Amino acid sequence: MRLIPIIILLIFILPAIGFLLLVGKLFSKGKAAAWEGVVIDRGHVVKEKIKKDGAFKRKKQEDFYHIKVKLDNGEVHAIAVTPEMYEEIQVGDRLRKEKGELWPKKV
């Protein structure tokens, strides 16, 4: 009977811990990055999602906003942004993301 808790640990808990470690690593990597560049493109994608609500199905739209930034070193990065940031930033704007910050700011 000691085998059941071990199986539960292997099936559920270890993948959850691995997922949390991966998210933490990606989060810290993003905060550690510092760059400066120019916005070269903006994009807005609308995805429809069907949500079941009891016997009814409802269509719900989700909006996703992103910008493309050409960094000073020549790399191009696509960055997901909030709707407010999307409205504020235009093509040609210069952005700077400082180390320790989550989001870039207009320069």
CNS distance restraints for C-alpha pairs under 8 A (distance, minus, plus):
assign (resid   2 and name CA) (resid   6 and name CA) 6.91 0.50 0.50
assign (resid   3 and name CA) (resid   7 and name CA) 6.23 0.50 0.50
assign (resid   4 and name CA) (resid   8 and name CA) 6.21 0.50 0.50
assign (resid   5 and name CA) (resid   9 and name CA) 6.07 0.50 0.50
assign (resid   6 and name CA) (resid  10 and name CA) 6.20 0.50 0.50
assign (resid   7 and name CA) (resid  11 and name CA) 6.05 0.50 0.50
assign (resid   8 and name CA) (resid  12 and name CA) 5.84 0.50 0.50
assign (resid   8 and name CA) (resid  13 and name CA) 7.26 0.50 0.50
assign (resid   9 and name CA) (resid  13 and name CA) 5.00 0.50 0.50
assign (resid   9 and name CA) (resid  14 and name CA) 6.29 0.50 0.50
assign (resid  10 and name CA) (resid  14 and name CA) 5.54 0.50 0.50
assign (resid  10 and name CA) (resid  15 and name CA) 7.57 0.50 0.50
assign (resid  11 and name CA) (resid  15 and name CA) 6.98 0.50 0.50
assign (resid  12 and name CA) (resid  16 and name CA) 6.39 0.50 0.50
assign (resid  13 and name CA) (resid  17 and name CA) 6.18 0.50 0.50
assign (resid  14 and name CA) (resid  18 and name CA) 6.13 0.50 0.50
assign (resid  15 and name CA) (resid  19 and name CA) 6.08 0.50 0.50
assign (resid  16 and name CA) (resid  20 and name CA) 6.24 0.50 0.50
assign (resid  17 and name CA) (resid  21 and name CA) 6.17 0.50 0.50
assign (resid  18 and name CA) (resid  22 and name CA) 6.21 0.50 0.50
assign (resid  19 and name CA) (resid  23 and name CA) 6.24 0.50 0.50
assign (resid  20 and name CA) (resid  24 and name CA) 6.09 0.50 0.50
assign (resid  21 and name CA) (resid  25 and name CA) 6.10 0.50 0.50
assign (resid  22 and name CA) (resid  26 and name CA) 6.23 0.50 0.50
assign (resid  23 and name CA) (resid  27 and name CA) 6.06 0.50 0.50
assign (resid  24 and name CA) (resid  28 and name CA) 6.12 0.50 0.50
assign (resid  25 and name CA) (resid  29 and name CA) 6.03 0.50 0.50
assign (resid  26 and name CA) (resid  30 and name CA) 6.17 0.50 0.50
assign (resid  27 and name CA) (resid  31 and name CA) 6.36 0.50 0.50
assign (resid  28 and name CA) (resid  32 and name CA) 6.08 0.50 0.50
assign (resid  29 and name CA) (resid  33 and name CA) 6.40 0.50 0.50
assign (resid  30 and name CA) (resid 102 and name CA) 6.89 0.50 0.50
assign (resid  31 and name CA) (resid  99 and name CA) 6.00 0.50 0.50
assign (resid  31 and name CA) (resid 100 and name CA) 4.71 0.50 0.50
assign (resid  31 and name CA) (resid 101 and name CA) 5.54 0.50 0.50
assign (resid  31 and name CA) (resid 102 and name CA) 5.46 0.50 0.50
assign (resid  32 and name CA) (resid  99 and name CA) 5.05 0.50 0.50
assign (resid  32 and name CA) (resid 100 and name CA) 5.62 0.50 0.50
assign (resid  32 and name CA) (resid 101 and name CA) 7.91 0.50 0.50
assign (resid  33 and name CA) (resid  97 and name CA) 7.52 0.50 0.50
assign (resid  33 and name CA) (resid  98 and name CA) 7.14 0.50 0.50
assign (resid  33 and name CA) (resid  99 and name CA) 5.44 0.50 0.50
assign (resid  33 and name CA) (resid 100 and name CA) 7.60 0.50 0.50
assign (resid  34 and name CA) (resid  96 and name CA) 7.65 0.50 0.50
assign (resid  34 and name CA) (resid  97 and name CA) 5.26 0.50 0.50
assign (resid  34 and name CA) (resid  98 and name CA) 4.68 0.50 0.50
assign (resid  34 and name CA) (resid  99 and name CA) 4.76 0.50 0.50
assign (resid  35 and name CA) (resid  71 and name CA) 6.80 0.50 0.50
assign (resid  35 and name CA) (resid  72 and name CA) 7.72 0.50 0.50
assign (resid  35 and name CA) (resid  96 and name CA) 5.88 0.50 0.50
assign (resid  35 and name CA) (resid  97 and name CA) 5.31 0.50 0.50
assign (resid  35 and name CA) (resid  98 and name CA) 6.65 0.50 0.50
assign (resid  36 and name CA) (resid  71 and name CA) 5.69 0.50 0.50
assign (resid  36 and name CA) (resid  72 and name CA) 6.09 0.50 0.50
assign (resid  36 and name CA) (resid  94 and name CA) 7.41 0.50 0.50
assign (resid  36 and name CA) (resid  95 and name CA) 5.70 0.50 0.50
assign (resid  36 and name CA) (resid  96 and name CA) 4.32 0.50 0.50
assign (resid  36 and name CA) (resid  97 and name CA) 6.28 0.50 0.50
assign (resid  37 and name CA) (resid  69 and name CA) 6.01 0.50 0.50
assign (resid  37 and name CA) (resid  70 and name CA) 5.35 0.50 0.50
assign (resid  37 and name CA) (resid  71 and name CA) 3.98 0.50 0.50
assign (resid  37 and name CA) (resid  72 and name CA) 5.25 0.50 0.50
assign (resid  37 and name CA) (resid  94 and name CA) 5.71 0.50 0.50
assign (resid  37 and name CA) (resid  95 and name CA) 5.51 0.50 0.50
assign (resid  37 and name CA) (resid  96 and name CA) 6.59 0.50 0.50
assign (resid  38 and name CA) (resid  69 and name CA) 5.39 0.50 0.50
assign (resid  38 and name CA) (resid  70 and name CA) 5.37 0.50 0.50
assign (resid  38 and name CA) (resid  71 and name CA) 6.52 0.50 0.50
assign (resid  38 and name CA) (resid  72 and name CA) 7.94 0.50 0.50
assign (resid  38 and name CA) (resid  91 and name CA) 7.75 0.50 0.50
assign (resid  38 and name CA) (resid  92 and name CA) 5.85 0.50 0.50
assign (resid  38 and name CA) (resid  93 and name CA) 5.72 0.50 0.50
assign (resid  38 and name CA) (resid  94 and name CA) 4.45 0.50 0.50
assign (resid  38 and name CA) (resid  95 and name CA) 6.08 0.50 0.50
assign (resid  39 and name CA) (resid  67 and name CA) 6.86 0.50 0.50
assign (resid  39 and name CA) (resid  68 and name CA) 5.80 0.50 0.50
assign (resid  39 and name CA) (resid  69 and name CA) 4.37 0.50 0.50
assign (resid  39 and name CA) (resid  70 and name CA) 6.36 0.50 0.50
assign (resid  39 and name CA) (resid  90 and name CA) 7.05 0.50 0.50
assign (resid  39 and name CA) (resid  91 and name CA) 4.99 0.50 0.50
assign (resid  39 and name CA) (resid  92 and name CA) 5.22 0.50 0.50
assign (resid  39 and name CA) (resid  93 and name CA) 5.53 0.50 0.50
assign (resid  39 and name CA) (resid  94 and name CA) 6.38 0.50 0.50
assign (resid  39 and name CA) (resid  95 and name CA) 7.28 0.50 0.50
assign (resid  40 and name CA) (resid  67 and name CA) 7.70 0.50 0.50
assign (resid  40 and name CA) (resid  68 and name CA) 5.66 0.50 0.50
assign (resid  40 and name CA) (resid  69 and name CA) 5.64 0.50 0.50
assign (resid  40 and name CA) (resid  70 and name CA) 6.45 0.50 0.50
assign (resid  40 and name CA) (resid  91 and name CA) 5.34 0.50 0.50
assign (resid  40 and name CA) (resid  92 and name CA) 6.24 0.50 0.50
assign (resid  41 and name CA) (resid  67 and name CA) 5.69 0.50 0.50
assign (resid  41 and name CA) (resid  68 and name CA) 5.01 0.50 0.50
assign (resid  41 and name CA) (resid  69 and name CA) 7.21 0.50 0.50
assign (resid  41 and name CA) (resid  91 and name CA) 5.77 0.50 0.50
assign (resid  42 and name CA) (resid  65 and name CA) 7.77 0.50 0.50
assign (resid  42 and name CA) (resid  66 and name CA) 5.98 0.50 0.50
assign (resid  42 and name CA) (resid  67 and name CA) 4.32 0.50 0.50
assign (resid  42 and name CA) (resid  68 and name CA) 6.25 0.50 0.50
assign (resid  42 and name CA) (resid  86 and name CA) 7.74 0.50 0.50
assign (resid  42 and name CA) (resid  90 and name CA) 7.50 0.50 0.50
assign (resid  42 and name CA) (resid  91 and name CA) 6.89 0.50 0.50
assign (resid  43 and name CA) (resid  65 and name CA) 5.83 0.50 0.50
assign (resid  43 and name CA) (resid  66 and name CA) 5.21 0.50 0.50
assign (resid  43 and name CA) (resid  67 and name CA) 6.00 0.50 0.50
assign (resid  44 and name CA) (resid  63 and name CA) 6.97 0.50 0.50
assign (resid  44 and name CA) (resid  64 and name CA) 5.73 0.50 0.50
assign (resid  44 and name CA) (resid  65 and name CA) 4.61 0.50 0.50
assign (resid  44 and name CA) (resid  66 and name CA) 6.47 0.50 0.50
assign (resid  45 and name CA) (resid  63 and name CA) 5.87 0.50 0.50
assign (resid  45 and name CA) (resid  64 and name CA) 5.16 0.50 0.50
assign (resid  45 and name CA) (resid  65 and name CA) 6.50 0.50 0.50
assign (resid  46 and name CA) (resid  61 and name CA) 6.41 0.50 0.50
assign (resid  46 and name CA) (resid  62 and name CA) 5.65 0.50 0.50
assign (resid  46 and name CA) (resid  63 and name CA) 4.68 0.50 0.50
assign (resid  46 and name CA) (resid  64 and name CA) 6.36 0.50 0.50
assign (resid  47 and name CA) (resid  61 and name CA) 5.65 0.50 0.50
assign (resid  47 and name CA) (resid  62 and name CA) 5.23 0.50 0.50
assign (resid  47 and name CA) (resid  63 and name CA) 6.53 0.50 0.50
assign (resid  47 and name CA) (resid  64 and name CA) 7.94 0.50 0.50
assign (resid  48 and name CA) (resid  59 and name CA) 6.40 0.50 0.50
assign (resid  48 and name CA) (resid  60 and name CA) 5.67 0.50 0.50
assign (resid  48 and name CA) (resid  61 and name CA) 4.55 0.50 0.50
assign (resid  48 and name CA) (resid  62 and name CA) 6.32 0.50 0.50
assign (resid  49 and name CA) (resid  59 and name CA) 5.67 0.50 0.50
assign (resid  49 and name CA) (resid  60 and name CA) 5.06 0.50 0.50
assign (resid  49 and name CA) (resid  61 and name CA) 6.03 0.50 0.50
assign (resid  49 and name CA) (resid  62 and name CA) 7.25 0.50 0.50
assign (resid  50 and name CA) (resid  57 and name CA) 6.40 0.50 0.50
assign (resid  50 and name CA) (resid  58 and name CA) 5.57 0.50 0.50
assign (resid  50 and name CA) (resid  59 and name CA) 4.58 0.50 0.50
assign (resid  50 and name CA) (resid  60 and name CA) 6.10 0.50 0.50
assign (resid  51 and name CA) (resid  57 and name CA) 5.64 0.50 0.50
assign (resid  51 and name CA) (resid  58 and name CA) 5.14 0.50 0.50
assign (resid  51 and name CA) (resid  59 and name CA) 6.20 0.50 0.50
assign (resid  51 and name CA) (resid  60 and name CA) 6.89 0.50 0.50
assign (resid  52 and name CA) (resid  56 and name CA) 5.89 0.50 0.50
assign (resid  52 and name CA) (resid  57 and name CA) 4.54 0.50 0.50
assign (resid  52 and name CA) (resid  58 and name CA) 6.30 0.50 0.50
assign (resid  53 and name CA) (resid  57 and name CA) 5.98 0.50 0.50
assign (resid  53 and name CA) (resid  58 and name CA) 7.15 0.50 0.50
assign (resid  64 and name CA) (resid  80 and name CA) 7.57 0.50 0.50
assign (resid  65 and name CA) (resid  80 and name CA) 5.90 0.50 0.50
assign (resid  65 and name CA) (resid  81 and name CA) 5.62 0.50 0.50
assign (resid  65 and name CA) (resid  82 and name CA) 6.57 0.50 0.50
assign (resid  65 and name CA) (resid  83 and name CA) 6.43 0.50 0.50
assign (resid  65 and name CA) (resid  86 and name CA) 6.54 0.50 0.50
assign (resid  66 and name CA) (resid  78 and name CA) 6.63 0.50 0.50
assign (resid  66 and name CA) (resid  79 and name CA) 5.38 0.50 0.50
assign (resid  66 and name CA) (resid  80 and name CA) 4.25 0.50 0.50
assign (resid  66 and name CA) (resid  81 and name CA) 5.33 0.50 0.50
assign (resid  66 and name CA) (resid  86 and name CA) 7.23 0.50 0.50
assign (resid  67 and name CA) (resid  78 and name CA) 5.69 0.50 0.50
assign (resid  67 and name CA) (resid  79 and name CA) 5.39 0.50 0.50
assign (resid  67 and name CA) (resid  80 and name CA) 6.59 0.50 0.50
assign (resid  67 and name CA) (resid  81 and name CA) 7.14 0.50 0.50
assign (resid  67 and name CA) (resid  86 and name CA) 7.60 0.50 0.50
assign (resid  68 and name CA) (resid  76 and name CA) 6.62 0.50 0.50
assign (resid  68 and name CA) (resid  77 and name CA) 5.56 0.50 0.50
assign (resid  68 and name CA) (resid  78 and name CA) 4.39 0.50 0.50
assign (resid  68 and name CA) (resid  79 and name CA) 6.27 0.50 0.50
assign (resid  69 and name CA) (resid  76 and name CA) 5.56 0.50 0.50
assign (resid  69 and name CA) (resid  77 and name CA) 5.32 0.50 0.50
assign (resid  69 and name CA) (resid  78 and name CA) 6.45 0.50 0.50
assign (resid  69 and name CA) (resid  79 and name CA) 7.66 0.50 0.50
assign (resid  70 and name CA) (resid  74 and name CA) 6.10 0.50 0.50
assign (resid  70 and name CA) (resid  75 and name CA) 5.76 0.50 0.50
assign (resid  70 and name CA) (resid  76 and name CA) 4.40 0.50 0.50
assign (resid  70 and name CA) (resid  77 and name CA) 6.53 0.50 0.50
assign (resid  71 and name CA) (resid  75 and name CA) 5.32 0.50 0.50
assign (resid  71 and name CA) (resid  76 and name CA) 6.08 0.50 0.50
assign (resid  71 and name CA) (resid  77 and name CA) 7.52 0.50 0.50
assign (resid  81 and name CA) (resid  85 and name CA) 6.05 0.50 0.50
assign (resid  81 and name CA) (resid  86 and name CA) 6.18 0.50 0.50
assign (resid  82 and name CA) (resid  86 and name CA) 6.13 0.50 0.50
assign (resid  83 and name CA) (resid  87 and name CA) 6.32 0.50 0.50
assign (resid  84 and name CA) (resid  88 and name CA) 6.34 0.50 0.50
assign (resid  85 and name CA) (resid  89 and name CA) 6.08 0.50 0.50
assign (resid  86 and name CA) (resid  90 and name CA) 7.76 0.50 0.50
assign (resid  89 and name CA) (resid  93 and name CA) 6.57 0.50 0.50
assign (resid  89 and name CA) (resid 106 and name CA) 7.60 0.50 0.50
assign (resid  93 and name CA) (resid 106 and name CA) 6.86 0.50 0.50
assign (resid  93 and name CA) (resid 107 and name CA) 7.79 0.50 0.50
assign (resid  94 and name CA) (resid 106 and name CA) 5.83 0.50 0.50
assign (resid  94 and name CA) (resid 107 and name CA) 5.55 0.50 0.50
assign (resid  95 and name CA) (resid 104 and name CA) 6.02 0.50 0.50
assign (resid  95 and name CA) (resid 105 and name CA) 5.40 0.50 0.50
assign (resid  95 and name CA) (resid 106 and name CA) 4.51 0.50 0.50
assign (resid  95 and name CA) (resid 107 and name CA) 5.44 0.50 0.50
assign (resid  96 and name CA) (resid 104 and name CA) 5.27 0.50 0.50
assign (resid  96 and name CA) (resid 105 and name CA) 5.44 0.50 0.50
assign (resid  96 and name CA) (resid 106 and name CA) 6.40 0.50 0.50
assign (resid  96 and name CA) (resid 107 and name CA) 6.32 0.50 0.50
assign (resid  97 and name CA) (resid 101 and name CA) 6.70 0.50 0.50
assign (resid  97 and name CA) (resid 102 and name CA) 7.76 0.50 0.50
assign (resid  97 and name CA) (resid 103 and name CA) 6.37 0.50 0.50
assign (resid  97 and name CA) (resid 104 and name CA) 4.07 0.50 0.50
assign (resid  97 and name CA) (resid 105 and name CA) 6.30 0.50 0.50
assign (resid  98 and name CA) (resid 104 and name CA) 7.15 0.50 0.50
